[in-house]
């Protein structure tokens, strides 16, 4: 794992103009591409304290070996260059909103003499018009089967077409009048072309024009006493209406728009988009991907703050790719359909004006990018958001809640690591600190592939803290020693050993302080012990286990750089299949340990800063400080409190309240605590674990 400080640009060397930057690994491969209005500010943010970075960002900066940048004149140029480089280099740390060929289209080969309509997946080609995307291939076949009664276009392959022409008789569809049978000359090429044009017009949204035309023919046939033809045209109108009913009308004004919904948690984001053409939902797509947005300077994740960045990434990648695909077909209609007149998003990104200009250039006419405020569009946006939330929930449950997937994951871990049995109980340790201060360790437990939160533990590190420097290896060794020594010597875990047990909210069981929690049996030892780190951390944990005589617990480490699995005594790591269930389970275990550790660390840091603020206030003893911390657990809460609120605390009078406010106004952060941390630290009870 590389140290980002080894390749950090010299102060002042990065320009403040807009531009695009690239992170490269030790082999020169581009692993991340990004754009910025201010290159110096954006690049500098990657070299903050690693514990405050998003997990995905932290993995990226530790995998990189250098950063380069290119200055451009405008932000629109930066947007275009970023998309070009992402397409060229395919960086593995860039979030990908790609059509993975799972969304089928209805293709019409207008470039052939006798055009054909069929279901298609794959890159778009010149001489073919595409309609969709549809959620399922059967939806296209059902729609095409209905419309072929009205528009009997050819749908057979080239081989079938030639064979029927040689035989001199049509296929089954020709016999039942669902194909005009151009293969045997029942219609000419021009007549068949006219049928295809009407089908394309209908699929493009010109439904009213087509239906009025057919209704006029029906009336003419009726007036001419051709009742058989009139009845057929009447049935054709019914078939068209049935096809249209399958596409619900959501916007009565015939709007062409894409409606985007976003739901994010700290690690992943779900993006859903409804394609509305002519006021009707023509298609729907969705992605669940990792993201790096929404983490503030204090390390807290805000889902609302993540949405603008996600929207910016999605718009640039998705519509850039759609325009490239549509451009391959050489059809102006396809390009216009790929980028709609209006894009409705849940929040506008900072570069919304530049994105709108870029989308307008792709479409060839003005594109509106906005947040719907009221009416039908607002209601539809809420529906899309609910779909995004449901998709994210289902994604989380699909693999963690599926017994078959969990069994496959445990089996894969057993086979890959050559264990004697499947690891039904797995424990994972992670360390969190800020430059060696407030060092906290978490121990999370998974049983049968599911988190067992009643067995989670928090440890306040004793040996690695106090010198102002972090030592993750020593911290891992200490946690391992405390966890297994206590288990060997006694059947219970006493409160001074572990700052828990704790539940998912970080509070001790029973609601009291950790020191008041009765001793209870921790649980049986794990079948697999995982540490967050590479070879040094694994060797440290293995040495402690050997020292304690624990020989029946295998230990491994999961390194963030390339998701490598390290074994003690091995020179090279074990590489799990990238899309395998085993690696997914280990990643989820590691991320849960990190989440739990960093939340406890933030709580400890916030309490330390609050206590240090109150130490020098005259007339404020330990009892009053404890009462203040109970009512106002953070520095921010104390600063926001007025004199009247402070006087509500038992023992606090007007004089002491004024002294507290004076101390808060003159408080300066210490050398190891950035000013932003003092100003923005939240540390609320639901964020930081309660410790002793």
C-alpha positions as CSV (number, residue, x, y, z in Angstrom):
1,X,0.0,0.0,0.0
2,X,1.6,3.3,-1.1
3,X,1.8,6.4,1.1
4,X,0.1,9.3,-0.8
5,X,2.6,11.7,0.8
6,X,5.4,10.2,-1.4
7,X,3.8,11.6,-4.6
8,X,2.0,14.6,-3.2
9,X,2.7,17.7,-5.5
10,X,4.8,20.4,-4.0
11,X,2.8,23.3,-2.4
12,X,1.8,25.9,-5.0
13,X,2.8,23.7,-8.0
14,X,-0.8,22.8,-8.9
15,X,-2.6,25.6,-10.9
16,X,-5.9,27.0,-9.8
17,X,-7.4,26.9,-13.3
18,X,-10.0,24.4,-14.4
19,X,-8.7,21.1,-15.8
20,X,-8.6,17.4,-15.7
21,X,-6.3,15.2,-13.6
22,X,-5.2,11.6,-13.8
23,X,-3.9,9.3,-11.0
24,X,-1.5,6.6,-12.3
25,X,-0.3,3.4,-10.5
26,X,3.3,2.2,-10.3
27,X,3.1,0.6,-13.7
28,X,1.9,3.9,-15.4
29,X,-1.7,2.7,-15.8
30,X,-4.4,5.4,-15.4
31,X,-6.6,4.3,-12.5
32,X,-8.7,7.4,-12.0
33,X,-9.7,10.5,-14.1
34,X,-11.5,13.5,-12.7
35,X,-12.3,17.1,-13.5
36,X,-12.2,20.3,-11.4
37,X,-13.0,23.9,-11.5
38,X,-10.0,24.5,-9.3
39,X,-7.3,21.9,-9.8
40,X,-5.3,22.9,-6.7
41,X,-8.3,22.6,-4.4
42,X,-9.5,19.3,-5.8
43,X,-6.2,17.5,-6.0
44,X,-5.3,18.7,-2.5
45,X,-8.4,17.1,-1.1
46,X,-7.1,13.7,-2.0
47,X,-4.1,14.1,0.4
48,X,-6.1,14.7,3.5
49,X,-6.0,12.3,6.5
50,X,-6.7,8.8,5.1
51,X,-9.2,8.0,7.9
52,X,-11.4,10.9,6.7
53,X,-11.5,9.8,3.1
54,X,-14.2,7.7,1.5
55,X,-13.3,4.0,1.5
56,X,-13.2,3.9,-2.3
57,X,-11.1,7.1,-2.5
58,X,-8.7,5.8,0.2
59,X,-8.2,2.6,-1.9
60,X,-7.5,4.7,-5.0
61,X,-4.9,7.1,-3.4
62,X,-3.1,4.2,-1.8
63,X,-3.0,2.3,-5.1
64,X,-1.7,5.3,-7.0
65,X,1.9,6.3,-7.5
66,X,1.6,9.7,-9.1
67,X,-0.9,12.3,-10.3
68,X,-0.8,14.5,-13.5
69,X,-3.1,17.3,-14.6
70,X,-4.0,19.1,-17.8
71,X,-5.2,22.7,-17.7
72,X,-8.1,23.7,-20.0
73,X,-9.7,27.1,-20.7
74,X,-13.3,26.3,-19.8
75,X,-15.2,23.9,-17.6
76,X,-17.1,22.6,-20.7
77,X,-13.7,21.6,-22.2
78,X,-12.8,19.9,-18.9
79,X,-16.1,17.9,-19.0
80,X,-15.4,16.8,-22.6
81,X,-11.8,15.9,-21.9
82,X,-12.8,13.9,-18.8
83,X,-15.3,11.9,-20.7
84,X,-12.8,11.3,-23.5
85,X,-10.1,10.0,-21.1
86,X,-12.5,7.8,-19.2
87,X,-13.5,6.2,-22.5
88,X,-9.9,5.9,-23.6
89,X,-8.2,4.6,-20.4
90,X,-11.1,2.8,-18.8
91,X,-9.9,3.6,-15.2
92,X,-10.9,1.0,-12.7
93,X,-11.7,3.5,-9.9
94,X,-14.1,5.6,-12.0
95,X,-17.7,4.9,-11.3
96,X,-19.2,3.2,-14.4
97,X,-22.8,3.9,-15.6
98,X,-22.6,1.6,-18.6
99,X,-25.2,-0.2,-20.6
100,X,-24.0,-3.8,-20.1
101,X,-26.1,-5.0,-23.1
102,X,-28.8,-6.3,-20.8
103,X,-31.3,-3.7,-22.1
104,X,-32.9,-4.9,-25.3
105,X,-33.9,-2.6,-28.2
106,X,-36.3,-2.9,-31.1
107,X,-34.2,-2.5,-34.2
108,X,-35.4,-1.7,-37.7
109,X,-32.8,-2.1,-40.5
110,X,-33.9,0.9,-42.6
111,X,-30.7,0.6,-44.7
112,X,-31.7,-2.7,-46.3
113,X,-33.9,-3.0,-49.4
114,X,-36.5,-4.9,-47.4
115,X,-36.1,-3.6,-43.8
116,X,-36.5,-6.0,-40.9
117,X,-37.8,-5.4,-37.3
118,X,-36.3,-7.6,-34.5
119,X,-35.1,-7.6,-30.9
120,X,-31.4,-6.5,-30.7
121,X,-28.7,-6.2,-28.0
122,X,-25.3,-4.7,-28.6
123,X,-23.5,-1.8,-30.2
124,X,-25.5,0.3,-32.6
125,X,-24.7,0.2,-36.3
126,X,-25.2,2.5,-39.3
127,X,-28.3,2.0,-41.3
128,X,-30.5,0.8,-38.4
129,X,-33.0,2.7,-36.3
130,X,-33.4,1.7,-32.6
131,X,-36.4,2.1,-30.3
132,X,-36.4,1.6,-26.5
133,X,-34.7,0.5,-24.4
134,X,-37.3,-2.0,-23.0
135,X,-37.0,-3.6,-19.6
136,X,-37.4,-7.1,-21.1
137,X,-37.1,-8.8,-24.4
138,X,-40.5,-10.3,-24.1
139,X,-42.0,-6.8,-23.9
140,X,-40.5,-6.0,-27.4
141,X,-41.8,-9.3,-28.8
142,X,-45.2,-8.7,-27.4
143,X,-45.4,-5.1,-28.8
144,X,-44.0,-6.2,-32.2
145,X,-46.5,-9.1,-32.4
146,X,-49.4,-6.7,-31.7
147,X,-48.2,-4.0,-34.2
148,X,-47.5,-6.5,-37.0
149,X,-51.2,-6.9,-37.3
150,X,-51.3,-3.2,-38.4
151,X,-47.8,-2.8,-39.8
152,X,-46.9,-6.3,-41.4
153,X,-43.2,-5.7,-41.7
154,X,-40.7,-8.4,-42.3
155,X,-39.1,-9.9,-39.1
156,X,-37.3,-13.0,-40.4
157,X,-33.6,-13.4,-40.7
158,X,-31.7,-13.1,-44.0
159,X,-31.4,-16.9,-44.3
160,X,-35.2,-17.5,-43.8
161,X,-35.9,-14.6,-46.3
162,X,-33.8,-16.2,-49.0
163,X,-35.1,-19.7,-48.4
164,X,-38.8,-18.6,-48.6
165,X,-38.0,-16.7,-51.8
166,X,-36.5,-19.8,-53.4
167,X,-39.4,-21.9,-52.3
168,X,-41.9,-19.4,-53.7
169,X,-44.1,-19.5,-50.6
170,X,-44.2,-17.3,-47.5
171,X,-43.6,-18.3,-43.9
172,X,-46.3,-18.8,-41.3
173,X,-46.4,-15.0,-40.5
174,X,-47.1,-14.4,-44.2
175,X,-50.0,-16.9,-44.2
176,X,-51.6,-15.2,-41.1
177,X,-51.2,-11.7,-42.5
178,X,-48.6,-10.6,-40.0
179,X,-46.0,-10.1,-42.7
180,X,-46.5,-8.5,-46.1
181,X,-44.3,-11.3,-47.6
182,X,-42.0,-9.2,-49.7
183,X,-39.9,-12.4,-50.1
184,X,-42.4,-13.7,-52.7
185,X,-43.3,-10.4,-54.2
186,X,-46.6,-9.9,-52.5
187,X,-45.6,-6.3,-52.0
188,X,-42.9,-4.3,-53.8
189,X,-39.9,-2.8,-52.1
190,X,-41.5,0.7,-52.1
191,X,-44.8,-0.6,-50.6
192,X,-42.9,-2.5,-47.9
193,X,-40.8,0.6,-47.2
194,X,-44.0,2.6,-46.7
195,X,-45.2,0.1,-44.1
196,X,-41.8,0.3,-42.3
197,X,-42.0,4.1,-42.3
198,X,-45.4,4.1,-40.7
199,X,-44.1,1.6,-38.0
200,X,-41.2,3.9,-37.3
201,X,-43.4,6.9,-37.0
202,X,-45.7,5.1,-34.6
203,X,-42.8,3.9,-32.4
204,X,-41.3,7.5,-32.5
205,X,-44.4,8.8,-30.9
206,X,-46.4,10.1,-33.8
207,X,-49.3,7.8,-32.7
208,X,-52.1,10.4,-33.1
209,X,-51.2,11.0,-36.8
210,X,-51.1,7.3,-37.6
211,X,-54.3,6.5,-35.8
212,X,-56.2,9.4,-37.5
213,X,-55.0,8.2,-40.8
214,X,-56.2,4.6,-40.2
215,X,-59.5,5.9,-38.8
216,X,-60.0,7.9,-42.0
217,X,-59.4,4.8,-44.1
218,X,-61.9,2.9,-42.0
219,X,-64.6,5.5,-42.6
220,X,-63.9,5.6,-46.3
221,X,-64.2,1.8,-46.5
222,X,-67.4,1.9,-44.6
223,X,-68.9,4.6,-46.9
224,X,-67.8,2.6,-49.9
225,X,-69.7,-0.4,-48.4
226,X,-66.4,-2.4,-48.0
227,X,-67.4,-3.5,-44.6
228,X,-64.8,-6.4,-44.4
229,X,-62.0,-3.9,-44.9
230,X,-63.5,-1.5,-42.5
231,X,-63.8,-4.2,-39.8
232,X,-60.1,-5.1,-40.3
233,X,-59.1,-1.4,-40.0
234,X,-61.3,-1.2,-36.8
235,X,-59.4,-4.2,-35.4
236,X,-56.1,-2.6,-36.3
237,X,-57.1,0.5,-34.3
238,X,-57.9,-1.7,-31.4
239,X,-54.5,-3.4,-31.7
240,X,-52.7,0.0,-31.7
241,X,-54.6,1.1,-28.7
242,X,-53.6,-2.1,-26.8
243,X,-50.0,-1.5,-27.7
244,X,-50.2,2.1,-26.4
245,X,-51.9,1.1,-23.2
246,X,-48.8,-0.9,-22.2
247,X,-47.0,2.4,-22.1
248,X,-48.6,4.5,-19.3
249,X,-49.2,8.2,-19.9
250,X,-47.4,10.1,-17.2
251,X,-47.0,13.6,-18.7
252,X,-50.1,14.8,-20.5
253,X,-48.3,17.6,-22.4
254,X,-46.3,15.1,-24.5
255,X,-43.0,15.9,-22.9
256,X,-39.7,14.2,-24.0
257,X,-37.7,13.9,-20.9
258,X,-35.5,11.6,-18.8
259,X,-36.3,11.5,-15.1
260,X,-33.4,10.5,-12.8
261,X,-33.7,9.2,-9.3
262,X,-30.8,8.7,-6.9
263,X,-30.5,6.8,-3.5
264,X,-27.1,6.5,-1.8
265,X,-25.5,5.1,1.2
266,X,-21.9,5.5,2.3
267,X,-20.6,2.8,-0.1
268,X,-23.0,2.4,-3.0
269,X,-25.5,4.4,-5.0
270,X,-28.6,3.4,-6.9
271,X,-29.5,5.4,-10.0
272,X,-32.8,4.9,-11.8
273,X,-33.9,6.7,-15.0
274,X,-37.3,6.7,-16.7
275,X,-37.2,7.5,-20.4
276,X,-40.4,9.5,-21.2
277,X,-41.1,10.1,-24.9
278,X,-44.3,11.8,-26.0
279,X,-45.6,11.8,-22.4
280,X,-45.3,8.0,-22.1
281,X,-42.7,5.8,-20.3
282,X,-40.8,4.1,-23.1
283,X,-38.2,2.5,-21.0
284,X,-36.5,2.2,-17.6
285,X,-32.9,1.6,-16.6
286,X,-31.0,1.2,-13.3
287,X,-27.5,0.8,-11.9
288,X,-26.1,0.1,-8.4
289,X,-22.5,1.1,-8.3
290,X,-19.8,2.2,-5.8
291,X,-19.3,6.0,-5.4
292,X,-17.0,8.5,-3.6
293,X,-19.3,11.4,-2.9
294,X,-20.9,12.9,0.2
295,X,-18.0,12.7,2.7
296,X,-17.3,16.1,4.3
297,X,-14.1,17.5,5.7
298,X,-14.9,16.0,9.1
299,X,-15.3,12.5,7.5
300,X,-19.0,12.3,8.0
301,X,-21.2,11.0,5.2
302,X,-24.2,13.0,4.1
303,X,-26.5,11.2,1.6
304,X,-28.0,14.5,0.4
305,X,-24.5,16.0,-0.3
306,X,-23.7,12.9,-2.3
307,X,-26.5,13.4,-4.8
308,X,-25.2,16.3,-6.9
309,X,-21.8,14.6,-7.5
310,X,-23.6,11.3,-8.5
311,X,-25.8,13.2,-10.9
312,X,-22.8,14.9,-12.5
313,X,-21.0,11.6,-13.0
314,X,-24.1,9.9,-14.4
315,X,-25.0,12.7,-16.9
316,X,-21.5,12.8,-18.3
317,X,-20.9,9.1,-18.6
318,X,-24.4,8.0,-19.6
319,X,-25.3,10.6,-22.2
320,X,-21.8,10.6,-23.6
321,X,-22.0,6.9,-24.2
322,X,-25.6,7.1,-25.6
323,X,-24.5,9.9,-28.0
324,X,-21.6,7.7,-29.2
325,X,-23.9,4.8,-29.8
326,X,-26.4,6.9,-31.6
327,X,-23.8,8.6,-33.7
328,X,-22.7,5.2,-34.9
329,X,-26.1,4.7,-36.6
330,X,-25.7,8.0,-38.6
331,X,-29.3,8.9,-37.7
332,X,-30.2,12.4,-36.5
333,X,-33.4,11.0,-35.0
334,X,-31.4,8.4,-33.0
335,X,-29.1,11.1,-31.7
336,X,-32.0,13.4,-30.7
337,X,-33.7,10.4,-29.0
338,X,-30.5,9.6,-27.1
339,X,-30.3,13.0,-25.5
340,X,-33.9,14.3,-24.7
341,X,-35.0,17.9,-24.6
342,X,-35.3,17.8,-20.8
343,X,-33.4,16.0,-18.1
344,X,-35.1,16.1,-14.6
345,X,-32.7,15.4,-11.8
346,X,-33.1,15.3,-7.9
347,X,-30.4,17.9,-7.4
348,X,-28.3,20.2,-9.6
349,X,-24.6,19.6,-9.5
350,X,-22.1,22.5,-9.3
351,X,-21.3,22.2,-13.0
352,X,-25.0,22.1,-14.1
353,X,-24.6,25.0,-16.5
354,X,-21.6,23.4,-18.2
355,X,-23.4,20.0,-18.3
356,X,-26.4,21.6,-19.9
357,X,-24.2,23.2,-22.6
358,X,-22.4,19.9,-23.2
359,X,-25.7,18.0,-23.5
360,X,-27.1,20.7,-25.9
361,X,-24.0,20.3,-28.1
362,X,-24.5,16.5,-28.2
363,X,-28.2,16.8,-29.1
364,X,-27.8,19.7,-31.5
365,X,-30.5,21.8,-29.8
366,X,-31.1,23.2,-26.4
367,X,-31.4,20.7,-23.5
368,X,-33.0,21.8,-20.2
369,X,-31.4,20.4,-17.0
370,X,-33.5,21.2,-13.9
371,X,-35.1,19.9,-10.7
372,X,-38.9,19.5,-10.9
373,X,-40.7,21.6,-8.3
374,X,-44.4,20.8,-8.6
375,X,-47.1,19.0,-10.6
376,X,-46.9,15.8,-12.6
377,X,-43.2,16.0,-13.2
378,X,-42.5,16.3,-9.5
379,X,-44.8,13.3,-8.8
380,X,-43.0,11.3,-11.4
381,X,-39.6,12.3,-9.9
382,X,-40.7,11.0,-6.5
383,X,-41.8,7.7,-8.1
384,X,-38.4,7.3,-9.8
385,X,-36.7,8.1,-6.4
386,X,-38.8,5.4,-4.7
387,X,-37.7,3.0,-7.4
388,X,-34.0,3.9,-6.7
389,X,-34.4,3.3,-3.0
390,X,-36.1,0.0,-3.6
391,X,-33.4,-1.1,-6.1
392,X,-30.6,-0.2,-3.5
393,X,-32.5,-2.2,-0.8
394,X,-32.9,-5.2,-3.0
395,X,-29.3,-5.1,-4.1
396,X,-28.2,-5.1,-0.4
397,X,-30.5,-8.0,0.4
398,X,-30.1,-10.0,-2.7
399,X,-26.6,-11.3,-1.8
400,X,-26.5,-10.9,1.9
401,X,-29.9,-12.4,2.4
402,X,-29.8,-15.2,-0.1
403,X,-28.9,-18.4,1.7
404,X,-27.6,-19.9,-1.5
405,X,-25.3,-17.0,-2.1
406,X,-24.0,-17.0,1.5
407,X,-23.4,-20.7,1.3
408,X,-21.5,-20.3,-2.0
409,X,-19.4,-17.5,-0.4
410,X,-18.4,-19.6,2.6
411,X,-17.6,-22.6,0.3
412,X,-15.5,-20.4,-2.0
413,X,-13.6,-19.0,1.0
414,X,-13.0,-22.5,2.3
415,X,-11.7,-23.8,-1.0
416,X,-9.6,-20.8,-1.9
417,X,-7.9,-20.6,1.5
418,X,-7.7,-24.4,1.8
419,X,-9.5,-24.4,5.2
420,X,-10.6,-27.7,6.9
421,X,-14.2,-26.5,7.1
422,X,-16.3,-23.5,6.0
423,X,-15.8,-20.5,8.3
424,X,-19.2,-20.2,9.9
425,X,-17.9,-17.5,12.3
426,X,-15.6,-14.8,10.9
427,X,-14.2,-11.9,12.9
428,X,-12.6,-8.8,11.4
429,X,-10.5,-6.1,13.0
430,X,-9.9,-2.5,11.8
431,X,-8.1,0.5,13.3
432,X,-9.2,4.2,13.1
433,X,-7.3,7.3,14.3
434,X,-6.2,10.8,13.4
435,X,-2.5,11.1,13.3
436,X,-2.1,8.6,16.2
437,X,-4.7,10.3,18.5
438,X,-7.9,8.7,19.7
439,X,-7.0,5.4,18.3
440,X,-10.0,3.0,18.3
441,X,-10.3,-0.5,17.0
442,X,-13.4,-2.4,16.0
443,X,-14.1,-6.1,16.0
444,X,-17.1,-7.2,14.0
445,X,-18.5,-10.6,13.7
446,X,-20.3,-12.4,10.9
447,X,-22.0,-15.8,11.5
448,X,-23.2,-17.8,8.5
449,X,-22.5,-14.8,6.3
450,X,-24.7,-12.4,8.4
451,X,-23.6,-9.7,10.8
452,X,-24.0,-10.7,14.5
453,X,-24.1,-7.2,16.0
454,X,-24.6,-8.3,19.5
455,X,-21.0,-9.6,19.4
456,X,-19.4,-6.4,18.1
457,X,-16.6,-5.0,20.2
458,X,-14.7,-1.6,20.4
459,X,-11.2,-1.4,21.8
460,X,-9.4,1.7,23.0
461,X,-5.8,1.2,21.9
462,X,-3.3,1.6,24.7
463,X,0.1,0.8,23.2
464,X,0.0,2.5,19.8
465,X,-1.4,5.8,21.0
466,X,0.3,8.7,22.9
467,X,3.4,9.3,20.7
468,X,1.5,11.3,18.1
469,X,2.2,8.7,15.4
470,X,0.1,5.9,14.1
471,X,1.2,2.3,14.2
472,X,-1.4,0.1,12.7
473,X,0.7,-3.0,13.0
474,X,1.2,-2.6,16.7
475,X,-2.5,-1.7,17.1
476,X,-3.5,-4.9,15.3
477,X,-1.2,-6.9,17.5
478,X,-2.7,-5.4,20.6
479,X,-6.3,-6.0,19.6
480,X,-5.5,-9.6,18.7
481,X,-3.7,-10.2,22.0
482,X,-6.6,-8.7,24.1
483,X,-9.2,-10.6,22.1
484,X,-7.7,-14.1,22.3
485,X,-5.8,-13.8,25.7
486,X,-9.0,-13.0,27.5
487,X,-10.9,-15.7,25.8
488,X,-8.2,-18.3,26.7
489,X,-7.9,-17.3,30.3
490,X,-11.5,-16.6,31.2
491,X,-14.9,-17.6,29.7
492,X,-16.1,-14.0,30.0
493,X,-15.1,-10.6,28.7
494,X,-14.7,-8.0,31.4
495,X,-15.5,-4.3,30.8
496,X,-11.9,-3.0,31.0
497,X,-10.9,-5.3,28.2
498,X,-13.3,-4.3,25.5
499,X,-15.3,-1.1,25.2
500,X,-18.5,-3.0,24.6
501,X,-20.4,-5.1,24.0
502,X,-22.2,-2.6,21.8
503,X,-25.1,-2.7,19.4
504,X,-25.2,-1.2,15.9
505,X,-25.9,2.3,17.3
506,X,-22.6,2.3,19.2
507,X,-24.3,2.2,22.7
508,X,-23.6,-0.5,25.3
509,X,-26.2,-3.2,25.7
510,X,-28.6,-2.2,28.5
511,X,-28.2,1.5,27.7
512,X,-25.7,2.2,30.5
513,X,-22.0,3.0,30.3
514,X,-19.7,0.3,29.2
515,X,-18.1,0.0,32.6
516,X,-21.5,-0.9,34.1
517,X,-22.2,-3.7,31.6
518,X,-22.2,-7.1,33.3
519,X,-19.6,-9.6,32.2
520,X,-20.9,-12.2,29.8
521,X,-19.5,-14.9,27.6
522,X,-18.1,-13.4,24.4
523,X,-18.7,-16.5,22.2
524,X,-16.7,-19.4,20.7
525,X,-13.5,-18.5,18.8
526,X,-13.8,-17.7,15.0
527,X,-13.0,-20.2,12.3
528,X,-11.4,-17.3,10.4
529,X,-9.8,-14.1,11.8
530,X,-9.5,-11.2,9.3
531,X,-7.4,-8.0,9.7
532,X,-7.7,-4.9,7.6
533,X,-4.3,-4.6,6.0
534,X,-1.6,-6.3,4.1
535,X,1.3,-8.6,4.9
536,X,2.8,-6.6,7.9
537,X,-0.6,-6.6,9.7
538,X,-1.2,-10.3,9.0
539,X,2.3,-11.3,10.3
540,X,1.7,-9.3,13.5
541,X,-1.6,-11.0,14.2
542,X,-0.1,-14.4,13.4
543,X,2.8,-13.8,15.8
544,X,0.4,-12.9,18.6
545,X,-1.7,-16.1,18.0
546,X,1.5,-18.2,18.0
547,X,2.6,-16.5,21.2
548,X,-0.7,-17.3,22.9
549,X,-0.7,-20.9,21.6
550,X,-3.8,-20.4,19.4
551,X,-3.2,-22.8,16.5
552,X,-6.8,-23.5,15.3
553,X,-7.7,-20.1,14.1
554,X,-6.5,-19.2,10.6
555,X,-5.7,-15.5,10.0
556,X,-5.8,-13.5,6.8
557,X,-5.5,-9.9,5.7
558,X,-7.5,-8.0,3.0
559,X,-5.5,-5.2,1.4
560,X,-7.4,-2.3,0.0
561,X,-5.0,-1.7,-2.9
562,X,-6.1,-4.6,-5.2
563,X,-8.4,-6.5,-2.8
564,X,-5.6,-9.0,-2.2
565,X,-5.8,-11.7,0.5
566,X,-2.6,-12.1,2.4
567,X,-1.7,-15.2,4.4
568,X,1.0,-15.3,7.1
569,X,4.4,-16.6,5.8
570,X,3.4,-16.3,2.2
571,X,5.4,-14.1,-0.2
572,X,2.5,-13.5,-2.7
573,X,-1.1,-12.8,-2.0
574,X,-4.1,-15.0,-2.8
575,X,-6.4,-13.5,-5.5
576,X,-10.1,-14.3,-5.3
577,X,-12.3,-14.2,-8.4
578,X,-13.3,-10.5,-8.8
579,X,-17.0,-11.2,-9.1
580,X,-17.1,-14.1,-6.7
581,X,-19.3,-14.4,-3.7
582,X,-16.4,-15.1,-1.4
583,X,-14.6,-11.8,-2.2
584,X,-17.9,-10.0,-1.9
585,X,-18.4,-11.4,1.7
586,X,-14.9,-10.5,2.7
587,X,-15.3,-6.9,1.3
588,X,-18.6,-6.5,3.2
589,X,-17.0,-7.7,6.4
590,X,-14.0,-5.3,5.9
591,X,-16.3,-2.3,5.1
592,X,-18.5,-3.0,8.2
593,X,-15.4,-3.1,10.4
594,X,-14.2,0.2,8.9
595,X,-17.6,1.8,9.4
596,X,-17.8,0.7,13.0
597,X,-14.2,1.8,13.9
598,X,-14.4,5.2,12.3
599,X,-17.7,6.0,13.9
600,X,-16.3,5.2,17.3
601,X,-13.1,7.2,16.6
602,X,-15.2,10.3,15.7
603,X,-17.2,10.0,18.9
604,X,-14.0,9.7,21.0
605,X,-12.4,12.7,19.2
606,X,-15.5,14.8,19.6
607,X,-15.7,14.0,23.3
608,X,-12.0,14.8,23.8
609,X,-12.3,18.2,22.0
610,X,-15.4,19.0,24.1
611,X,-13.6,18.2,27.3
612,X,-10.5,20.2,26.3
613,X,-12.7,23.3,25.6
614,X,-14.2,23.1,29.1
615,X,-11.0,22.4,31.1
616,X,-9.9,26.0,31.6
617,X,-13.4,27.5,32.3
618,X,-13.3,29.0,35.8
619,X,-15.9,27.7,38.2
620,X,-16.5,24.5,36.1
621,X,-15.7,21.3,38.0
622,X,-15.9,17.7,36.9
623,X,-19.6,17.4,37.9
624,X,-20.7,20.4,35.9
625,X,-18.5,19.4,32.9
626,X,-20.2,16.0,32.9
627,X,-23.6,17.6,33.1
628,X,-22.8,19.9,30.2
629,X,-21.4,17.0,28.1
630,X,-24.5,15.0,28.7
631,X,-26.8,17.9,27.5
632,X,-24.4,19.2,24.8
633,X,-22.3,16.2,23.5
634,X,-20.3,18.2,20.9
635,X,-18.4,21.5,20.5
636,X,-20.9,22.6,17.8
637,X,-23.8,22.0,20.1
638,X,-22.1,24.0,22.9
639,X,-21.4,26.9,20.5
640,X,-25.0,27.0,19.3
641,X,-26.4,27.1,22.8
642,X,-27.4,30.5,24.2
643,X,-27.0,31.7,27.8
644,X,-30.5,30.7,28.7
645,X,-30.0,27.1,27.4
646,X,-26.7,26.8,29.3
647,X,-28.4,28.0,32.5
648,X,-30.9,25.0,32.2
649,X,-28.0,22.7,33.0
650,X,-27.9,21.9,36.8
651,X,-25.2,24.0,38.5
652,X,-24.7,26.5,35.6
653,X,-25.4,30.1,36.5
654,X,-25.3,33.3,34.3
655,X,-21.6,33.9,35.2
656,X,-20.4,30.4,34.4
657,X,-22.6,30.5,31.2
658,X,-20.9,33.7,30.1
659,X,-17.4,32.2,30.9
660,X,-18.3,29.1,28.8
661,X,-19.3,31.3,25.8
662,X,-16.1,33.3,26.1
663,X,-14.0,30.2,26.2
664,X,-15.8,28.8,23.1
665,X,-15.3,32.0,21.2
666,X,-11.5,32.0,21.8
667,X,-10.9,28.3,21.5
668,X,-8.2,27.4,19.0
669,X,-7.7,23.9,17.6
670,X,-4.7,21.9,18.7
671,X,-1.8,21.0,16.3
672,X,-3.2,17.5,15.6
673,X,-6.8,18.7,15.0
674,X,-7.6,20.6,11.8
675,X,-9.7,23.7,12.3
676,X,-12.4,22.2,10.0
677,X,-12.7,19.3,12.4
678,X,-13.4,21.6,15.3
679,X,-15.9,23.6,13.4
680,X,-17.7,20.8,11.7
681,X,-17.4,17.8,14.0
682,X,-20.8,16.4,14.8
683,X,-20.1,13.4,16.9
684,X,-23.7,12.9,17.7
685,X,-24.7,9.9,19.8
686,X,-26.0,8.1,16.8
687,X,-22.7,8.6,14.9
688,X,-20.0,7.9,17.5
689,X,-19.9,4.8,19.7
690,X,-20.2,5.2,23.4
691,X,-16.9,4.2,25.0
692,X,-15.2,4.2,28.3
